[in-house]
Amino acid sequence: MAAGALAPDLDSHGVAAWVRGRPVVVGLVATVVLLVSIVLGVGLGSVQIGPNETVGVILWKTLGVRIGLDWSAASEAIIWDLRLPRVLTAMVIGSGLAVAGATFQGLLRNPLADPYVLGTASGAALGAAIAVLIPVQIVLIEFGLLHAFAFAGALLSAYVVFRLGGSGGAGGLTRLLLTGYAVGSVLAALLTMAMYVSGADLRQIFSFLLGGLAGASWARLVVAAPLIIGACVLMMVRSRSLDGLLLGDAAASHLGIDVRHERGILLALASLATAAGVAISGLIGFVGLVVPHVVRLVVGPAARRVLPISAIVGAALLSAADLVARLVGDVPVGVVMALLGAPFFLFLLQRTRSSYEL
């Protein structure tokens, strides 16, 4: 698949061309939107808190700076202990899924690849289901067997797919995708069996499958954030290699890139970011599928632009979706993302159908 298939040229003149030539402006706009989403996400809810009070509490707790406002202890507890860790968790997971999705799409040269392409979703879901069925419950720093098994299942499934499918050559990419589909199907069948025998625990398994951030806390964020952020930073550092791989294995080799080595590292990093996010939030779709498409349409296919901007847009999107989920009755954020993401993705496919080489 040609590199251009990942970034259809919708308009080579006018506003679109002006924006594409200014990725810094796009990044700044996305950052402003992200900051607004933080304030709204922390301030809005069953108890309304004004933006001045929200900013005041955040500045006081993080920097020790007061801006001349007073607030109640209840407001401080709502902002700092309940809402802010949830908003930041949504941002970190959104960034991880978006960057992982952009990386997978570039590596596999397939615009329909998403962060779960190596079976991480099925592996995490099966791991969570097994943890639910185990009668013994262990909790350490707010992490239980469900989180540990989900993380291990996601990484193990990605490792199995990588080992069985390989990663070299054009044929290797097709084999990797097919292996991911086959392993995911087997894991999905095992998950169905686990759900069948789960009895009263079925609701907990479904809750994981639908994705949610109701259990977000500072402790979980402190453990997961370094893994996700670290993996994203390392993927951005290797953006030159990703750009070379997008041109094809032969062209990448001529550029001095060790194709098999670099692809293996990038696959591992993207899988790590996905697994860490899934372990604390459950399965949340469409972030890693839609966000890279939108970013490429705006700034072009270069990974050095796509990855950092995707991280910002993914953070803003998931935090906004979680806000909507809370405001409409604390429904699972995965449901909101499906309702928002699926129609938008269909719109993108319809608009750019002539440019994709599927």
N, C-alpha and C positions, 0 to 999 in steps of 0.2 A: 504494500500500500504506500502510495506516495505521501510525502510529508504534508503536502498541501491538502490532503484529505482530512487532516486533523484541524485545519483552519481555513475554511472556505473563504475566498476573497469576495465578500459581498459588495464592496464598493471601493474602488481604487482611487476615487477622487472625493473631494468635498470633506464633510465633517468626519466621516469614518477614517479617511486617510490621515487627517490632522490628529485625531485621537490616537491612532495606531503609532504614529511617530512620537508620541509623548507618554511613554509608560509611567514616568514619574508622576505626571499629573493624575493619571488613572489610579496609581497607588495612593496618592494623597487623598483623592476623593473617596476611595474605598476605606481609608483609615478614618476619615471623618465620619462616614456612615457607621463604621464599627464603634467608634466612641459614642455616637448617639445611641446605638443599640445597647451599649453597656448601661448608660444612664436610664434609658427607658426600661430595660430589663430589670434593673434593680429597683426602680421607683414604682413601676406599675404592678398591680396585683390586687388581692382582696383588700389589702390595706394600701391606700394611695399615699405615696411619699413624694414630695416635691423635688424637682431636679437640684435646687440649691442645697436642700438638706442631704440629698443623696451624695452630691459631690463633696459636701462638707464632711460627712462621715468617712468617706473613702480617703480624703486628704488627711484627716486626723488619724485614722488607723494606720495608714501606710507611711506618711511622712511626718506625722506629729504637728501638722499645720492647721491652725484654726482660722476660718474666714469670717469670724464675727457672728456666727449663727449658733443658736442653741437647739438642741433636739432631745427628745425623751430617750430613756434607756430602752424602751420597747422598740422605738424606731431604729436605734443603733443595732439592736439584736437582730431585727428583721433584715436590715441591710447587710450587716457584716457576717452574721452566722448562717442565714438562710439563703438569701437571694444572690449575693455576690459570688459565693463559691459555685452556685449552680450556673450563673451566667458565664463565669470564667471556664467552668468545665465544658459548657456548650461551645465556647470559643475554641478551646484547645482541641476538642474532638472534631469540630468542624474544619479547623485548619489541617489536622492530620488526615482526615478523609479526603479533603480536596487535593492536598499535595500528593497523597498516595494515588488517588485516581489519575491525576495528571501524569504521574510517573509511569503507572501501568499503561496508560494509553500511548505514551511515547515509546516505551520499551517494546510493546507488542504491536505498535503501529496499527492500532485498532481503536476507532473512536467510541466503540461500545464497551470497552474494558472499564471495569470499576474496581474499587479497592477489594472487592470480595472475589476477584476472578480466580484466585488460587485456592478457593475453597475455604477461606478464612471464616466466612459467615457460617457455613455448615459445621465447621469444626468447633467454632465458639459455641454455637447453639447446642451441639451434642455434648460438649463439655459441661455447659451449664445444666443441661437436663440430667446428666449423670450425677452432678453435684447435688441437685435437688432430690434425687432418689436415694442418695446415701443418708442413712438415718443419723449419722453423727454430724454435728455442725461445729465448725471451728471458726472463730472470728479473731483476727489479728489486725489491729490498727484499722478497724472498720472494713476490713477485707475478709470475706468468707470463702468457703470452698467454691461457691458459684463463680466468683470473680477469678480465683486462681485457675479453676478448671476451664473456664471460658478462654482465658488468656493462653493457657497451655494448649487447648484444643485448636485455637486459631493458628498458633505458630506451628504446631505439629502437622496440621493439614497442609499448610503452605510448604513445609519442608518435604512432606511426602510427594506433593505435586511437583516440586522442583526437582527432587531426586528421580522420580519416574519419568517426568516430561523433558528433562534437560533444559538447556537455554541457548544453545548455539545454532546459528544458521537460520535461514528463512523457514525451512521445514521444521526446525526445532521450535519456532514460535507457534506454529499450528499445532504441533504435538503437545506443547505446554498448555495451550488453551483447551484442547480436547481432554488432556489428562485432568485439568482442573474441573472440567464439566463432569467427567466420570467419577472422580473422587468425591466431588460435591454431591453427586447423585447417591452414592453409597452412604455417605454420612447423613444425607437427608432421610434415607430409608431407615437408618439406625435411630435417627431422631424421632421419626414417626413411631417406631416401636417403643422408644422410651416414653413418649407422650401417651401411648396406648396403655402402658402399665403404670402410669404415674398416679392415677386415681385423684385424690384430693389435691395433689401437688401440681395439677395441670395448669392452674391459674398462674402459678409462679413462672412456669416455663413460658407460657404465652406472654407474660409481662416482659420477659427478656427478649422474646422474638419481636415484639412490637417496638422496643426501644424506648427509653425514658431516662430522665435526669432527676427524678424525684429523690433519689438517694444520694445526690451529689453532696460532698462535704470537703472541707479543707484537707482532711487526712487523705482521702482518695485522690484528690487533685494533686497533692504533693508527691504522691507515689507515681501517678500516671503521667503527669505533665512532663517530667524530665525525659521519659521514654519517647513520648510523641514529639515534643519540641526538638529533642536531640536528633531523632530520625529525620525530621523535616529539614533541619539545618544541614545535616549531612547530605540529604538529597539535593538541596539547593547548591551546596558546594560542588557537587558533581554534575551540575547542569550542563557544563560543556560536553561531558561524556554523553549525557542524554540527548543533546542536540546532534551529536555525531551518530548515535545509534538510530536516531529518527531518519537519517539519510540512507540507512541500510548498512548491513554488516561490512560489505566490501568497502564502501566509502569511509566508514568509521575506522577500519583497519588502516587505510591509507593515511588517515589523520593521526595515526599513532595510538589509537585506542585499543586496549586489550578487550575485545568484545565480550568474550565469555566471562572474564573477571569482573568487568564493570557492570554487565547485566546482572550477574549474580549478586553483587553488592547492592545494587539499586532494588532488585526484587526483595532482598532480605530487609532492607530499610523500610520499604513501602509496606511489607507484611508486618513488621514490628509496629509501625505507627497504627496500622489498622487493628492489630490484635490488642494493643494497649487501650485504644478507644472503645472497642467492642466490649472489653472486659468490664468496664465501669458504666456503660450506657446501654448495652444490648445492641440489637441490629438497627441501624439507621441508614436508610437507603437514599439514593439520588444526590447526596451532597457531592460525592466523588465522581459522579457521572455527569451532572449538569454544570457544576462550577467551572471545571476546566474548559468545557465547550464555550461558555460565555466569555471567559477570559481570553481564549484564543481568538474569538471573533473580534474582540476589542483591541488587543495588543499584538496579535500575530502568534506564530507557533514557537518562537524562541523560548527554550526552557528557562533561561536566565530571567525572563520576564514573567512567564506563565506561573512558575512555581511560587515565587513570593507573593504575587498578586492573588493567586488562587488561595493561598493561606489566609490572606486578609478577608477576601470575599467569602470563603468557606466559614470563617469564624463569625462574620456578620450574619450570614444566612442562617446558620444553625441557632445562633442566639436569638434571632428574630423569630424563627419557627418555634423555639421553646417558649418565647413570650406569648405567642399566639396560643400554644398548647395550654399554658397556664390560665390565660384569660378566658378560654372557652370551657373551662372545667377540669383543668389538669389532665387532659387526655395524653396518651403517649406521643412524644414528639416524632417518633417514627411514622405515625399515622398522618400527622400534619405534613411532614416532608413528602410523603407519598402523594398526598392530595395536591401539594404545591408543585412538586418536582415532575410527576408523570405528565401532566398536561403541558408543562413548559418544555419538557424534553421532546414531546411529540411535535410541538410548535417548531422547535429548532430543527428537528429532522425534516419537517415539511418545508421549511424555508430554505434549507441547504441541501435538499435531496440530490440535486444535480451535481453537487461537488464531492459527495462521498463515493468512495470506491470500495464498497463492501463486498 
